């Protein structure tokens, strides 16, 4: 039997330099992977992620509650984007978005594709307005709401943003009750490229 030769620790082993690098790459998404090599001609605009906020949360409240019958509803929302990282705006560490609107709404509208705008306010006082198309899918029993589109005002104008909210499946029992669905909450991610 051949004796085993001791191996040096793998750079990919837990605690290794590669693990730390992979953590940073995961946080910044494709940003680090899309960086041009030193020999490449400089691009006029890199396709790297400008902003990544991977672990936020959002709450939405409806008054009166949303039912299966359309009615005028006041919708209030607040998204705390959590810790954010940016290659081009390193001073930004977090962000948020909140608002209130009154619309005619029923529970089926909560699952439909729509368009609109949403403004994100950054920790350094700047803001970005996303002009989005909203899509809703069901993934493994959860509702996934995705807002995708260009940033049309403020910081990151001209870039593309994807804001995703993952929440429990729509509560159809609440939709059928007289008081209706009064709130929803979920976890969020935001990427601007």
ABEGO torsion letter per residue (X at the ends): XBBBBBBBBBAABBGBAAAAAAAAAAAAEAAAAABBBAABBBBABBABBABBBABBBBBBBBOBBBBABBBBBBBBBBBBAEBBBBAABAABABBBBBBBBBBBBBAAAAABBBBEBBBBBBAAGBBBBBBBBBBBBBBGGBBBBBBBEBBABEBGBGBBBBBBBBBBBBBAAAAABAAEBABBBBBBBBBBX
